[in-house]
């Protein structure tokens, strides 16, 4: 099972331009997934689908972009999104009232996927109220022995980045940690929001954060002063990024990639063939070592 993930698409940053920079970046990622061998079994889009959450046109353009994919695509909401406009354009994802939380389960694959809604309209950071936590606990209790992946927009950890991320004491993160730590079938959590890749431990499992489809966050682990704008880089136009999560039947393996066109320094030819044969032989017969 192969899961593709993109995040922080931010369609509508240039609302009047249907060929905006973020749409071109999104289209390039989707084209790359279609050309992959093997192709992903599904695509997860982990929030900030639109740059302006009440913009129906941006959600309509997202729907248009994914319409021809040969595999299903499933969205989650981020802090730039708004539930009413999302539901008007994706009514089949989570039927209900416009302002209901957009949380749902994907049950059609070897790994069960539980999609959370961490949007809180008054915050840039995330939230999981008792209602959403109760829903999550009930879904996990339905199939306690089945491998399960949790999908959300906001990473539920302190990130170490200078200006992007949550306090380690955020109550919603503690609520989530209590639920996750009580279920040993959770193979990982995956998220976005940071516009950077990051991996860490969370509540006894793995948290993998995907970098953005839109431009990326500059890597800055220093301190920052709200009183002193010092000219440091904040957003950089690094290539569109993605993650691939491969379920082996036992483990979830996460690989991060981007659309950077690096120079090819070696190809699979007769010069490289002995190395390939040696490595495949080692993999096939591991018992000696």
C-alpha positions as CSV (number, residue, x, y, z in Angstrom):
1,X,0.0,0.0,0.0
2,X,1.4,3.4,-1.1
3,X,0.1,6.6,0.3
4,X,1.0,10.0,-1.3
5,X,0.8,13.1,0.8
6,X,0.8,16.8,-0.1
7,X,0.0,19.6,2.2
8,X,-0.3,23.4,2.5
9,X,-1.5,23.9,-1.1
10,X,-2.7,27.5,-0.5
11,X,-4.7,27.8,-3.7
12,X,-6.0,31.3,-4.2
13,X,-2.9,33.1,-2.9
14,X,-3.3,35.0,-6.1
15,X,-7.0,34.8,-6.3
16,X,-7.6,36.5,-9.7
17,X,-5.1,34.2,-11.5
18,X,-6.2,30.7,-12.4
19,X,-2.6,29.9,-13.4
20,X,-1.1,31.2,-10.2
21,X,2.2,30.0,-8.9
22,X,0.7,27.7,-6.3
23,X,-1.6,26.0,-8.9
24,X,1.4,25.3,-11.1
25,X,3.2,23.8,-8.2
26,X,0.2,21.6,-7.3
27,X,-0.3,20.4,-10.9
28,X,3.4,19.5,-11.1
29,X,3.1,17.3,-8.0
30,X,-0.1,15.6,-9.3
31,X,1.6,14.9,-12.7
32,X,4.6,13.4,-10.9
33,X,2.3,11.0,-8.9
34,X,0.5,9.9,-12.0
35,X,3.8,9.1,-13.7
36,X,5.2,7.1,-10.7
37,X,5.7,3.4,-10.9
38,X,4.2,2.1,-8.8
39,X,1.4,4.8,-8.6
40,X,0.1,5.7,-5.2
41,X,-3.1,3.9,-4.0
42,X,-4.4,7.2,-2.7
43,X,-3.5,10.8,-2.0
44,X,-3.9,12.6,1.3
45,X,-4.0,16.5,1.2
46,X,-3.4,17.5,4.8
47,X,-4.8,21.0,5.1
48,X,-4.5,24.7,4.0
49,X,-6.1,23.6,0.8
50,X,-7.1,27.2,0.1
51,X,-5.2,30.3,1.1
52,X,-8.4,32.2,1.9
53,X,-10.9,29.8,3.5
54,X,-14.2,31.4,2.4
55,X,-13.1,31.4,-1.2
56,X,-15.3,28.9,-3.1
57,X,-13.3,29.4,-6.3
58,X,-10.1,28.1,-4.7
59,X,-11.9,24.9,-3.5
60,X,-13.5,24.5,-7.0
61,X,-10.1,24.8,-8.6
62,X,-8.7,22.2,-6.2
63,X,-11.5,19.9,-7.1
64,X,-10.8,20.5,-10.8
65,X,-7.1,19.7,-10.3
66,X,-7.7,16.3,-8.7
67,X,-10.7,15.3,-10.9
68,X,-8.7,13.2,-13.4
69,X,-6.5,11.4,-11.0
70,X,-6.4,7.6,-11.3
71,X,-6.5,7.2,-7.5
72,X,-8.7,8.8,-4.9
73,X,-7.8,12.0,-3.1
74,X,-8.8,12.8,0.4
75,X,-8.6,16.3,2.0
76,X,-8.2,17.5,5.6
77,X,-8.7,21.0,6.9
78,X,-6.0,23.4,8.0
79,X,-6.0,26.8,9.7
80,X,-6.4,28.7,6.4
81,X,-9.6,26.7,5.5
82,X,-13.2,27.3,6.5
83,X,-15.7,24.5,6.9
84,X,-18.8,26.0,5.0
85,X,-16.9,26.8,1.8
86,X,-15.1,23.4,1.9
87,X,-18.4,21.5,2.4
88,X,-20.1,23.4,-0.4
89,X,-17.4,22.1,-2.8
90,X,-16.7,18.7,-1.2
91,X,-20.1,17.6,0.1
92,X,-19.3,13.9,-0.3
93,X,-16.3,13.9,2.1
94,X,-18.1,14.3,5.4
95,X,-21.9,14.9,5.0
96,X,-23.4,17.1,7.6
97,X,-24.1,20.7,8.5
98,X,-21.8,23.4,7.1
99,X,-20.1,24.1,10.4
100,X,-19.7,20.5,11.6
101,X,-16.2,19.2,12.1
102,X,-14.7,17.5,9.0
103,X,-13.6,14.2,10.5
104,X,-14.0,10.9,8.8
105,X,-12.5,7.4,8.3
106,X,-11.1,5.8,5.2
107,X,-11.7,2.1,5.5
108,X,-10.9,0.7,2.1
109,X,-7.2,-0.1,2.5
110,X,-5.0,-2.4,4.5
111,X,-4.3,0.5,6.9
112,X,-7.3,2.3,8.4
113,X,-7.0,6.1,8.0
114,X,-8.6,8.4,10.5
115,X,-8.8,12.1,9.4
116,X,-9.0,14.8,12.1
117,X,-10.1,18.4,11.9
118,X,-7.7,20.6,14.0
119,X,-9.1,23.9,12.6
120,X,-10.0,26.5,15.2
121,X,-11.2,29.7,13.6
122,X,-9.7,32.0,16.2
123,X,-6.2,30.4,16.1
124,X,-3.4,30.0,13.7
125,X,-2.4,26.9,15.7
126,X,-4.5,23.8,16.1
127,X,-7.2,22.6,18.5
128,X,-9.0,19.4,19.3
129,X,-11.9,20.0,21.7
130,X,-13.5,17.3,23.8
131,X,-16.1,16.6,21.0
132,X,-13.5,15.9,18.4
133,X,-11.4,13.8,20.9
134,X,-14.4,11.8,21.9
135,X,-15.1,11.1,18.2
136,X,-11.5,9.9,17.7
137,X,-11.6,7.7,20.8
138,X,-14.8,6.0,19.6
139,X,-13.3,5.4,16.1
140,X,-10.1,3.9,17.5
141,X,-12.1,1.7,19.9
142,X,-14.1,0.3,16.9
143,X,-11.1,-1.6,15.6
144,X,-8.4,-1.7,18.2
145,X,-6.4,-4.4,16.5
146,X,-6.3,-2.9,13.0
147,X,-3.2,-0.9,11.9
148,X,-4.4,2.8,11.9
149,X,-2.9,6.0,10.5
150,X,-4.0,9.4,12.0
151,X,-4.1,12.3,9.6
152,X,-4.2,16.0,10.8
153,X,-3.0,19.4,9.7
154,X,-1.2,20.7,12.8
155,X,1.7,18.8,14.3
156,X,0.9,18.1,18.0
157,X,4.4,18.9,19.2
158,X,6.6,21.8,20.0
159,X,8.6,22.1,16.7
160,X,11.8,23.9,17.7
161,X,11.3,26.4,14.8
162,X,11.7,30.1,15.7
163,X,8.2,31.3,14.9
164,X,6.0,28.4,13.6
165,X,4.5,25.9,16.0
166,X,2.7,25.3,19.3
167,X,3.6,25.6,22.9
168,X,4.5,22.2,24.5
169,X,1.7,22.9,27.0
170,X,-1.1,23.3,24.5
171,X,-4.1,21.5,26.0
172,X,-5.3,20.0,22.7
173,X,-1.9,18.2,22.2
174,X,-2.2,16.7,25.7
175,X,-5.7,15.4,24.9
176,X,-4.5,13.8,21.7
177,X,-1.5,12.3,23.4
178,X,-3.7,10.6,26.0
179,X,-5.8,9.0,23.3
180,X,-2.9,7.9,21.1
181,X,-0.8,6.5,23.9
182,X,-3.8,4.3,24.9
183,X,-3.9,2.6,21.4
184,X,-0.9,0.5,20.3
185,X,-2.3,-0.1,16.8
186,X,-1.5,3.5,15.6
187,X,1.3,3.1,13.1
188,X,1.9,6.9,12.8
189,X,0.5,10.3,12.7
190,X,1.1,12.5,9.6
191,X,0.6,16.2,9.3
192,X,1.6,19.4,7.5
193,X,1.4,23.1,8.6
194,X,5.1,23.7,9.0
195,X,6.0,24.0,5.3
196,X,9.0,21.9,6.3
197,X,9.7,18.2,6.8
198,X,10.1,17.0,10.3
199,X,10.0,13.6,12.1
200,X,9.7,12.9,15.8
201,X,8.2,10.7,18.4
202,X,4.7,11.4,19.7
203,X,2.8,9.4,22.4
204,X,4.6,6.2,21.6
205,X,4.4,6.3,17.9
206,X,5.9,8.3,14.9
207,X,4.9,11.8,13.8
208,X,5.9,12.6,10.2
209,X,5.4,16.2,9.0
210,X,5.4,16.8,5.2
211,X,6.8,19.9,3.6
212,X,4.5,22.1,1.5
213,X,3.1,22.1,-2.0
214,X,3.3,25.9,-1.8
215,X,6.7,27.6,-1.0
216,X,8.6,26.4,2.0
217,X,9.5,27.8,5.4
218,X,13.2,28.7,5.9
219,X,14.9,26.5,8.3
220,X,15.4,28.6,11.5
221,X,15.9,27.0,14.8
222,X,17.1,30.2,16.6
223,X,15.2,32.6,18.7
224,X,13.1,35.4,17.3
225,X,12.1,38.8,18.9
226,X,8.7,40.2,18.3
227,X,10.2,43.6,18.9
228,X,13.1,43.4,16.4
229,X,12.4,42.5,12.7
230,X,15.9,41.5,11.8
231,X,15.5,40.7,8.1
232,X,16.0,36.9,8.4
233,X,14.5,34.7,5.6
234,X,11.1,33.3,6.4
235,X,9.5,31.9,3.3
236,X,11.7,30.5,0.4
237,X,10.7,29.3,-3.0
238,X,12.1,25.8,-2.6
239,X,10.6,23.1,-5.0
240,X,7.1,21.6,-4.3
241,X,7.4,18.8,-1.8
242,X,5.6,15.6,-0.9
243,X,5.8,12.4,1.2
244,X,5.3,8.8,0.3
245,X,4.2,6.5,3.1
246,X,4.6,2.8,2.2
247,X,2.8,0.1,4.3
248,X,4.8,-3.1,4.1
249,X,2.2,-5.2,6.1
250,X,4.3,-4.7,9.2
251,X,5.8,-1.2,9.2
252,X,4.9,2.3,7.7
253,X,7.9,3.7,5.9
254,X,8.0,7.4,5.1
255,X,10.1,8.9,2.3
256,X,10.2,12.7,1.7
257,X,10.7,14.0,-1.8
258,X,10.5,17.2,-3.9
259,X,10.4,18.1,-7.6
260,X,13.9,19.5,-7.7
261,X,15.7,18.5,-10.9
262,X,19.0,17.4,-9.6
263,X,21.7,16.2,-12.0
264,X,21.8,12.4,-12.5
265,X,25.2,11.2,-11.4
266,X,24.5,7.4,-11.9
267,X,22.0,5.4,-13.9
268,X,21.2,1.7,-13.9
269,X,23.6,0.5,-16.6
270,X,26.2,-2.3,-16.9
271,X,28.6,-0.4,-14.7
272,X,26.1,-0.2,-11.8
273,X,24.6,-3.7,-12.4
274,X,27.1,-5.6,-10.2
275,X,26.2,-3.3,-7.2
276,X,22.5,-3.9,-7.8
277,X,23.0,-7.7,-8.0
278,X,25.1,-7.7,-4.8
279,X,22.6,-5.6,-2.8
280,X,19.6,-7.6,-4.0
281,X,21.4,-10.9,-3.1
282,X,22.1,-9.6,0.4
283,X,18.4,-8.7,0.8
284,X,17.3,-12.1,-0.4
285,X,19.7,-14.1,1.9
286,X,20.0,-12.1,5.2
287,X,20.5,-15.2,7.4
288,X,24.3,-15.3,7.4
289,X,24.9,-12.0,9.1
